Amino acid sequence: MLDLTYELPKPKVISGAKHDWELVIGLEVHAQVSSNAKLFSGASTQFGAEPNSNVAFVDAAMPGMLPVINEYCIEQAVRTGLALKAQINLSSAFDRKNYFYPDLPQGYQISQLYHPIVGEGEVLVELGNGLARNIRIERIHMEQDAGKSIHDMDPNMSFVDLNRTGVCLMEIVSRPDMRSPEEAAAFVAKLRQIMRYLGTCDGNMQNGNMRADVNVSICRPGQYEKYQESQDFAHLGTRCEIKNMNSMRFIQQAIIVEAERQIKIVEAGGSVAQETRLYDVEKGETRSMRSKEEAHDYRYFPDPDLLPLEIEQAWVDEIAATLPELPDAKKSRFIADFGLSDYDASVLTADVESAAYFEAVAEGRNGKLSANWVINELFGRLKADDKDIANCPVTPAQLGGIIALISADTISGKIAKDLFEIVYSEGGDPAEIVETRGMKQVTDTGAIEAALDKIIADNPAQVEKVKVNPKLAGWFVGQVMKATGGKANPKAVNQLVAQKLGD
């Protein structure tokens, strides 16, 4: 836990025609497990393969084919559960969820309803400005993904690609603890960050490797507190599920649109129907997909082809011992060890690659100065060039070398920016570049004083102005820097100007 004090964010309030309303939001996040093979077959999970090329007999539901559990997928789910401070269930089981879709060849999905692999946990979601909320995790269960129906290749027929069929998903189900669109998006972002640190899911939402079903309901102010006291959902409005959201921005938009729709219905005297809906990005509206099914509609029953899953506590302990330092712990350490602000530490720990890069730069150097250069100069330039840290042209050793030269007063901040540009564009060792190109900072006070004396002698009118308004002394500092090609030590220049033009 971070050694910081947080305040609870206030719920989002939407004003209807008659009343004020608050939002209640829960999410079901589907995260594709990072594995080479599917949950119950050895077929590849490679993205972008030729349609129907990654399909084993089990995936195609050929007669007589039996599923075999992929142990690595189980391990990835356990790792995720441990990182979310969740209960790991040593006994779990798979069930058949019966429903028909053309891209689900078996006619059922193997999932976990009654006995999930992971139980209750929590995630700390920060919203900036000292605001944060603990979002409770109800469960994580494992299930097969379905295939993909393709409707735009022929005007009269649809096609089915079964490459995704059988790919392992972790469904991370939250409690209805989120009270604003921003919290919902931050929750998804935090889950993605944690799983990327773990390596259990790549979090690629564009490819569908991570997507969210968003449950939205409305209630009058004060009703949510009654729900918290009694855990009685009667205090909350009827929820609707917005299916398959794969963008943080669209998640926020869809929540507001759906909440406003529900408010209009209720204030007009109607009742919100519990259903599954889709968000139309172009029209900015949600539309009905199907009535919301209950568990009994799927006719769940234990999968007869799979024995209950039994794992040992010793194995769980071994997995726990291999967990990496997670984002919250790393952020707390960066604040403590490097003296960083909450904001800077958050930026640097946003992904594991950036955190590792910064730590390599800051090793044995000034932490705040290192953070400033990584965040402002490096990240700013990478963003302008549409690059990321993975293909950064400046190595940690090179940037660290620039910072070392600044700390040693070998170069000034201005020279350092010129040096950074050279290293970014051409490469090379910063110390050698400074030496061969004559970029060293002028620290000889005699040389600086000589340049200042000449400027004072040549500009008597400006000297008189400084006597009237001492703030104008900065003009002389600028002229000395200009005369020395920006190489004069700024601190030395300021001291000499103050001595010669002061009272």
C-alpha positions in Angstrom: 0.0 0.0 0.0 1.2 3.5 -0.8 2.3 5.6 2.1 -0.1 8.3 1.0 -3.4 9.7 2.3 -6.3 9.5 -0.1 -9.8 11.0 -0.1 -12.8 9.1 -1.4 -14.0 10.6 -4.8 -17.5 11.9 -4.8 -20.1 10.1 -7.0 -21.0 11.5 -10.4 -24.3 13.4 -10.1 -26.5 13.8 -13.2 -29.4 16.3 -13.1 -32.6 15.0 -14.6 -35.7 17.0 -15.4 -37.1 16.3 -12.0 -34.3 14.9 -9.7 -30.6 14.5 -9.2 -29.3 11.0 -9.9 -26.1 9.1 -9.0 -24.4 6.4 -11.0 -23.6 2.9 -9.9 -21.2 1.0 -12.1 -19.8 -2.6 -12.1 -17.5 -4.2 -14.7 -16.8 -7.6 -16.1 -13.4 -7.4 -17.7 -12.4 -10.2 -20.1 -8.6 -10.5 -20.3 -7.1 -12.9 -22.8 -4.4 -14.9 -21.0 -0.9 -14.5 -22.5 -0.2 -18.1 -23.6 1.0 -19.8 -26.7 -1.7 -22.5 -26.6 -5.5 -22.4 -25.9 -7.2 -23.4 -22.6 -8.1 -26.9 -23.6 -6.1 -27.6 -26.8 -2.6 -27.2 -28.2 -3.7 -24.9 -31.0 -1.8 -21.6 -31.4 -3.2 -18.3 -30.0 -1.2 -16.2 -32.5 -3.1 -13.1 -33.5 -3.5 -12.3 -37.2 -3.1 -15.8 -38.5 -5.1 -17.0 -41.6 -8.7 -17.6 -40.7 -9.4 -21.0 -39.3 -5.7 -21.9 -39.3 -5.4 -22.1 -35.4 -8.1 -24.7 -34.8 -7.6 -28.1 -33.2 -10.2 -30.9 -33.3 -11.2 -29.9 -29.7 -11.9 -26.3 -30.8 -14.0 -27.5 -33.7 -16.0 -29.8 -31.5 -15.2 -32.9 -33.5 -16.9 -36.0 -32.1 -14.9 -37.9 -29.4 -12.5 -35.0 -28.7 -11.9 -34.3 -25.1 -10.5 -31.1 -23.5 -7.2 -31.1 -21.6 -6.5 -28.3 -19.2 -3.5 -26.0 -20.0 -1.6 -25.8 -16.7 0.1 -22.6 -17.8 -3.2 -20.8 -18.2 -4.2 -21.9 -14.7 -0.9 -20.5 -13.4 -1.5 -17.1 -15.1 -4.9 -16.9 -13.5 -3.4 -17.6 -10.1 -0.7 -15.0 -10.6 -3.4 -12.4 -11.5 -5.4 -13.3 -8.4 -2.4 -13.0 -6.1 -1.6 -9.6 -7.6 -5.2 -8.4 -6.8 -4.9 -9.6 -3.2 -7.5 -12.2 -3.9 -8.4 -15.5 -2.4 -7.0 -18.4 -4.5 -9.3 -21.4 -4.4 -7.4 -24.6 -4.2 -10.5 -26.4 -5.4 -12.4 -25.1 -8.5 -14.4 -26.6 -11.3 -15.5 -26.0 -14.9 -19.2 -25.8 -16.0 -20.9 -25.9 -19.3 -22.8 -22.7 -20.2 -25.3 -23.6 -22.9 -26.1 -21.2 -25.6 -26.0 -21.2 -29.4 -23.8 -19.0 -31.5 -22.5 -20.0 -34.9 -18.9 -19.2 -33.8 -19.2 -21.6 -30.8 -19.1 -25.0 -32.4 -19.7 -27.0 -29.3 -23.0 -25.3 -28.6 -21.8 -24.5 -25.1 -19.0 -22.6 -23.5 -16.8 -24.1 -20.8 -16.7 -21.6 -18.0 -16.7 -21.5 -14.2 -19.9 -20.4 -12.4 -20.2 -22.2 -9.1 -16.5 -22.7 -8.2 -14.2 -20.1 -9.7 -10.4 -20.3 -9.5 -10.1 -16.9 -7.8 -12.3 -15.4 -5.1 -12.6 -11.9 -3.6 -9.9 -9.3 -3.9 -9.4 -5.6 -4.4 -7.8 -2.9 -6.6 -6.7 0.5 -5.5 -7.8 3.0 -8.3 -6.2 6.4 -8.1 -7.9 9.4 -9.8 -5.2 12.1 -9.1 -5.5 15.1 -6.8 -5.3 12.8 -3.7 -8.4 10.9 -4.7 -8.6 7.1 -4.8 -11.1 4.2 -4.2 -10.6 0.6 -3.4 -12.7 -1.4 -6.0 -13.7 -4.8 -4.7 -13.2 -7.8 -6.9 -15.9 -10.4 -6.6 -14.2 -13.2 -8.5 -12.0 -14.2 -11.4 -13.2 -17.2 -13.4 -11.7 -18.8 -16.5 -13.5 -19.6 -19.7 -13.1 -20.2 -23.4 -13.4 -17.4 -25.9 -15.8 -17.7 -28.8 -14.8 -17.3 -32.5 -15.6 -14.4 -34.8 -18.6 -14.0 -37.2 -17.8 -12.0 -40.3 -20.7 -10.3 -42.0 -19.1 -7.9 -44.5 -17.5 -10.2 -46.9 -20.6 -11.3 -48.8 -24.1 -9.6 -49.2 -25.9 -13.0 -48.7 -23.7 -15.0 -46.3 -21.8 -14.7 -43.1 -18.5 -16.4 -42.4 -17.0 -17.8 -39.2 -13.3 -17.6 -38.1 -12.6 -20.1 -35.3 -9.1 -19.0 -34.5 -10.2 -17.4 -31.2 -12.4 -20.3 -30.3 -11.0 -21.9 -27.1 -8.5 -19.1 -26.3 -8.3 -18.7 -22.5 -10.0 -15.7 -20.9 -10.0 -14.5 -17.4 -13.2 -12.8 -16.5 -12.5 -10.3 -13.7 -15.8 -9.4 -12.1 -16.0 -6.3 -9.9 -18.5 -5.3 -7.3 -20.7 -2.3 -8.2 -18.3 0.1 -6.4 -17.6 2.6 -9.1 -19.5 5.9 -9.0 -18.3 7.8 -12.1 -17.2 7.1 -15.7 -13.7 8.2 -14.8 -13.5 5.6 -12.0 -14.6 2.9 -14.4 -12.0 3.8 -17.0 -9.3 4.1 -14.3 -10.3 0.7 -13.0 -9.8 -0.9 -16.4 -6.5 1.0 -16.9 -5.3 -0.2 -13.5 -6.1 -3.8 -14.2 -4.4 -3.6 -17.6 -1.3 -2.0 -15.9 -1.1 -4.8 -13.3 -1.5 -7.6 -15.8 1.1 -6.1 -18.1 3.5 -6.0 -15.1 2.7 -9.7 -14.5 2.8 -10.7 -18.1 -0.5 -12.5 -17.7 -2.3 -10.4 -20.4 -0.9 -7.9 -22.9 -3.9 -5.6 -22.4 -4.2 -4.9 -26.2 -7.8 -3.6 -26.5 -7.5 -2.9 -30.2 -7.0 -6.6 -30.9 -9.8 -7.6 -28.5 -7.3 -9.1 -26.0 -9.0 -7.1 -23.2 -12.5 -5.8 -23.3 -15.1 -4.9 -20.7 -18.9 -5.4 -20.2 -20.1 -2.3 -18.3 -23.1 -2.6 -15.9 -24.8 0.7 -15.3 -27.7 1.7 -13.0 -28.9 4.9 -11.5 -30.2 5.7 -8.0 -31.3 8.7 -6.0 -28.7 10.3 -3.7 -28.4 8.3 -0.4 -29.6 5.0 -1.8 -26.2 3.7 -2.5 -25.3 4.1 1.2 -28.3 2.1 2.1 -27.2 -0.6 -0.3 -23.8 -0.7 1.3 -25.3 -1.1 4.7 -27.7 -3.9 3.7 -26.1 -5.3 0.5 -29.7 -5.3 -0.8 -29.7 -4.5 -4.5 -33.3 -3.3 -4.1 -31.9 0.1 -3.2 -30.2 0.4 -6.6 -31.9 0.8 -10.0 -32.2 -1.9 -12.5 -28.9 -2.4 -14.3 -28.2 -2.7 -18.0 -25.1 -4.3 -19.4 -23.2 -2.6 -22.2 -21.3 -5.3 -24.0 -17.8 -5.6 -25.4 -16.3 -2.1 -24.8 -12.7 -1.9 -26.0 -11.8 1.7 -25.4 -11.4 3.8 -22.2 -12.9 6.8 -23.9 -15.9 4.9 -25.2 -16.5 3.3 -21.8 -16.9 6.8 -20.3 -19.1 8.0 -23.1 -21.3 4.9 -23.0 -21.9 5.2 -19.3 -23.1 8.7 -19.5 -25.3 8.0 -22.5 -26.9 4.9 -20.8 -27.4 6.7 -17.5 -29.2 9.6 -19.2 -31.4 7.1 -21.1 -32.4 5.4 -17.9 -33.1 8.7 -16.1 -35.5 9.7 -18.9 -37.4 6.4 -18.7 -37.7 6.5 -14.9 -38.7 10.2 -14.7 -41.3 9.6 -17.3 -42.9 6.9 -15.0 -41.5 3.9 -16.8 -39.3 1.0 -15.7 -35.8 0.2 -16.9 -35.7 -3.3 -18.4 -32.7 -5.4 -17.5 -31.0 -6.2 -20.7 -27.7 -6.4 -22.7 -27.1 -3.4 -24.9 -24.5 -2.2 -27.4 -22.9 1.2 -27.7 -23.2 2.8 -31.1 -20.2 5.1 -31.3 -21.4 6.9 -34.5 -24.8 7.7 -33.1 -23.7 8.2 -29.5 -26.4 5.9 -28.1 -26.9 2.5 -26.7 -29.3 0.1 -28.3 -30.9 -3.2 -27.1 -29.1 -6.4 -28.0 -31.0 -9.0 -26.0 -32.9 -9.3 -22.7 -30.5 -10.0 -19.9 -30.3 -13.7 -19.2 -30.1 -15.1 -15.7 -27.8 -18.1 -14.8 -30.7 -20.6 -15.1 -31.3 -19.6 -18.7 -27.9 -21.0 -19.6 -28.6 -24.4 -17.9 -25.2 -24.5 -16.2 -24.0 -27.9 -15.1 -20.6 -29.4 -14.2 -18.6 -30.3 -17.4 -18.6 -34.1 -17.5 -15.4 -34.2 -19.5 -13.3 -32.3 -16.9 -12.6 -33.4 -13.3 -12.7 -30.7 -10.6 -9.4 -28.7 -10.6 -7.3 -29.3 -7.5 -4.2 -27.3 -6.9 -1.8 -27.3 -3.9 -1.0 -24.4 -1.6 2.7 -25.1 -2.1 2.3 -24.4 -5.9 0.5 -21.2 -5.1 3.2 -20.2 -2.8 5.8 -20.8 -5.5 3.9 -18.6 -7.9 3.6 -15.9 -5.2 7.4 -16.0 -4.7 7.9 -15.2 -8.4 5.6 -12.1 -8.6 7.4 -9.0 -9.8 7.3 -5.7 -7.9 3.8 -4.4 -8.7 2.8 -0.8 -9.7 1.7 0.4 -6.3 4.7 -0.9 -4.5 7.1 0.4 -7.2 5.4 3.8 -7.1 5.8 4.0 -3.3 9.5 3.0 -3.6 10.2 5.6 -6.2 8.7 8.3 -4.0 10.7 7.1 -1.0 14.0 6.3 -2.7 14.2 9.1 -5.3 12.2 11.8 -3.6 9.7 12.0 -6.5 6.3 13.6 -6.5 3.2 11.5 -6.6 2.6 12.6 -10.2 6.1 11.9 -11.4 6.1 8.5 -9.8 2.8 7.7 -11.4 4.0 8.6 -14.8 7.2 6.6 -14.5 5.5 3.5 -13.2 2.6 3.6 -15.8 4.3 0.7 -17.5 7.0 -1.7 -16.6 9.3 -0.7 -19.4 9.3 3.0 -18.5 9.9 2.2 -14.8 12.9 0.0 -15.7 14.3 2.7 -18.0 14.0 5.4 -15.4 15.6 3.2 -12.7 18.6 2.5 -14.9 19.0 6.2 -15.6 18.6 7.2 -12.0 21.0 4.6 -10.5 23.6 6.4 -8.6 22.4 9.8 -9.8 20.0 12.6 -8.7 16.5 11.0 -8.8 14.5 14.2 -9.3 16.8 15.4 -12.1 16.6 12.0 -13.7 12.8 12.0 -13.5 12.6 15.4 -15.0 14.7 14.4 -18.0 12.9 11.1 -18.6 9.5 12.6 -18.3 9.9 16.0 -20.0 12.7 15.6 -22.5 12.7 11.9 -23.4 9.0 11.1 -23.2 8.1 14.5 -24.8 10.3 13.8 -27.8 9.1 10.2 -28.1 5.5 11.3 -28.2 6.3 13.9 -30.8 7.9 11.2 -33.0 5.2 8.7 -32.3 7.6 6.3 -30.6 7.5 4.4 -27.4 10.1 3.4 -24.9 10.6 0.0 -26.6 12.2 1.7 -29.7 13.8 4.6 -27.9 17.0 5.7 -29.7 18.6 6.9 -26.5 19.8 4.2 -24.1 19.5 4.6 -20.3 23.3 4.7 -20.2 23.4 7.6 -22.7 20.7 9.7 -20.9 22.4 8.8 -17.5 25.7 10.1 -19.0 24.0 13.5 -19.9 22.6 13.8 -16.4 26.1 13.0 -14.9 27.6 15.8 -17.0 25.0 18.2 -15.7 25.5 17.2 -12.1 29.3 17.6 -12.5 28.8 21.1 -13.9 30.6 20.0 -17.0 27.6 21.2 -19.1 24.7 23.6 -18.4 21.1 22.8 -18.8 21.0 24.6 -22.2 24.0 22.7 -23.5 22.5 19.5 -22.1 19.4 20.0 -24.4 21.7 20.4 -27.4 23.6 17.3 -26.4 20.4 15.3 -26.0 19.4 16.3 -29.5 22.7 15.1 -30.9 22.6 11.8 -29.0 18.9 11.2 -29.9 19.6 11.9 -33.6 23.1 10.6 -34.1 23.9 8.4 -31.1 27.3 8.3 -29.4 28.8 8.7 -26.0 27.8 12.0 -24.3 31.1 12.6 -22.6 33.0 12.1 -25.9 30.7 14.3 -27.8 31.1 17.1 -25.3 34.9 16.8 -25.5 35.3 16.5 -29.2 32.8 19.3 -30.0 33.9 21.7 -27.4 30.7 21.8 -25.5 32.1 22.0 -22.0 30.7 24.7 -19.7 32.9 27.7 -19.0 33.5 27.6 -15.2 36.5 29.9 -15.3 35.2 32.9 -13.4 38.1 35.0 -14.8 36.8 34.5 -18.4 33.2 35.1 -17.4 34.2 38.2 -15.5 36.1 39.6 -18.5 33.1 39.0 -20.7 30.8 40.8 -18.2 33.2 43.7 -17.7 33.2 44.4 -21.5 29.4 44.2 -21.7 29.1 46.6 -18.7 31.5 49.0 -20.3 29.7 48.9 -23.6 26.3 49.5 -22.1 26.4 52.4 -19.6 22.7 53.3 -20.2 21.6 49.8 -19.3 23.7 49.9 -16.1 21.8 53.0 -15.1 18.5 51.3 -15.7 19.6 48.4 -13.5 20.4 50.8 -10.7 16.8 52.1 -10.9 15.2 48.6 -11.4 17.5 45.7 -10.2 15.2 43.2 -11.9 16.7 44.3 -15.3 20.0 42.7 -14.3 18.8 39.6 -16.1 19.6 41.4 -19.4 23.3 41.2 -18.5 23.1 37.5 -17.6 21.6 36.9 -21.1 24.3 38.9 -22.8 27.1 37.0 -21.0 25.5 33.7 -22.0 25.3 34.9 -25.6 28.9 36.1 -25.6 30.1 32.7 -24.4 28.0 30.7 -26.8 25.8 29.6 -23.9 28.7 27.8 -22.3 29.1 30.0 -19.2 28.0 28.5 -15.9 24.7 30.3 -15.2 25.2 30.2 -11.5 28.6 31.9 -11.8 27.2 34.4 -14.2 24.3 35.4 -11.8 26.7 35.7 -8.9 29.1 38.0 -10.8 26.2 40.2 -12.1 24.9 40.5 -8.6 28.3 41.5 -7.3 29.1 44.1 -10.0 25.6 45.6 -10.4 24.3 45.3 -6.9 24.3 48.0 -4.3 
